[in-house]
């Protein structure tokens, strides 16, 4: 296909012709740029703007749909709506049911669905902040691999040890999310 033929195709069809590795590379850099921007906000203000994290989730959802991960995207949307239900027991039961159905309907994405459920429950109990959860879910949808949590956990552990030595009670976890994802994305190139 030459350049003149590509100009007649709509943009979404052109993206479809990109090789999988090229699309993944572009998506990885987009996620890293989003995480870097969120990290800067988290370090400066100790808060990440909601439009930035929600926009990242929407973009990650569209990319995941493009790659065939429809069940985790629907689970993400459903859990966003379930978050407003009362009482907490009803929210947790509905979240578990929705996650189970997502895993049943798309077995290849069971680990991503489990990750989305676990980070949502951690948010529900106040262990993680809302921005952290949104960024982890966006990363899981774009990267399509839950192993990226390992470097995030390692960096978060190091960051926690440093914070405890400095007698700090809270840490900006978006730093760990960015650095861990950066290590995960760059690891195959070394």
N, C-alpha and C positions, 0 to 999 in steps of 0.2 A: 504494500500500500504506500503510495507516495504522498507527498505533502498536499498536493492539489486534491487528492481524494479525501484526505482528512478534513479539509475545509468544508466539504459538503456535509459531513456528519455533525450532528448535534454534539455538544460538549460531553454529555453523559455517555454517548457511544464511544467517543474518543477515549475516555477514561477506561471504558471496558476493554479497549484494545491494548492498554498498557499491560506489561507483564506483571504478574503477581508480585514479584520482588520489588519492582518499581513502585507499585501502589503501596506496598507495605513500608517501603522506605519513606515515601512522602507522608504517609499516615503517622509513622513513628516520629518524624521531625515535627509534624503538626502537634502531636500529643506532648512532645518535649517542650515545644514553644509555649503551649498552654500551661503546662506545669511550671515552667520557669516564670511566666508572668504571674501565676498564682502565688509562687514562692516569694516573689518580690513584694507583692501586696501583703502576704502573711508576715514577712519579716518587718515591713514598715509599719503596718497598721494593726497587726495581730487579728486581721479579719480579711477574708477574700470576698470580693463583690459577687453577689448572687448571679447577676447576668453573665459573668465570666464562667462560673461553674455550670450553670444551667445550659449556657451555650455550648460548653464542652460536652455535656451529656447528650444534647440534641445532635451535635455533629458526630459524636461517637456512635450514637444510635443509628443515624443514617448510614454511616460507614459499615456498621455491623450488619444492617439489613442488606446492604450491597454485597456483603460477603456471605450471606445466608444464615446469619445468627439471629433469627427472628424471635425465638423463644426467650432468650435473655433480654432482648429489647422490650418485648411485651411484659416480662416480669418487672423490669425497671419501671415501666410506665404504671403498672398495676400497684407496685409497692409505693410509688409516689402518691397515689390516690388513697391507699390503705392507711397511710401515715396519719390521716385526719380522723380515723374512726376512734370511737371510745366504746368501751374501756380497753385497756392495754391487752387484756387476754383475748379479746375479739381481734385486735390487730395482729397479734402473734399467731393465732390460729389461722386466720385468713392468709397471712404471709406464708406460713408453712404449707398450706394447701395449694396456693398459687405456685410456689416454688416446686412442689412435687409434680403438679401438672406440667409445668414448663420442662422439667427434666424428663418426664414421660414422653411428651410430644416431640422433643428434640434431644434424644439421648447423647448425641455427640457434643452437646453443650452443657452436660450435667455439671461439670466442675465450675463453669462460669456462673450457672444458675445458683450453685451452692455458695460461691463467693459473694454473689450479689445478696443472697439471703443473710449470710454471716455478717457482712459489713453493715447491712441495714439493721440487723439485731443489735450490733455493737453501737450503732447510732441511737437506736431506740432506748438503750440502757445508759446512754450518756458517756460511753467509753471513747467514741470518736465524734468529731465535729461534723457538721453537715457538709462543709466544703471538702473535708477529707474523704467522706463517703462518696460524694459525687465524683471526685477525681479518681478514686480507686475503681469505681464502676466504669467510668469513661476509659480508663486505661485497660481494664479487662476486656471491654467491648472492642477496642481498637486492636490491641495486641493479640486477642484471642487465645491467651495463654495465662493460666493462673499462677504459673511459676514466678512471674514477675514480683510476686509478694515476698519471695525469699530475700532478694537484695533490699527491698523496702524495709523488711523486718530487721535485717542486719544493720542497716544504716540507722534505723530508728532506735535500735538497742544501743549503738554507739552514741547517738545523740542523747539518749536518756541517761547514760552513764555520765557523760559530760555535764548534763544539766544537774544531775544529783550532786556531782562534785562542786558545782557552783551554787548549790542550795536553791535551785529554781524548781518550782512546782509544775509549771506548764512549759511545754516546748512547742514550737511551730512545726507540726508534723508534716506540713506540705514540703518542707525541706527534705525530709526523709523520702517522701513520695517522689519528688523530682530526682534526687540523687540515686535512689534505688532503681527507678525506671531508666535513668540514663545508663547505669551500669548494665541493666538487662538488655537494653537496645544495643549498646556498644560491644558487649561481650562477644558476639559472633564474629566481629571484625578483627579480633585479636587472637 
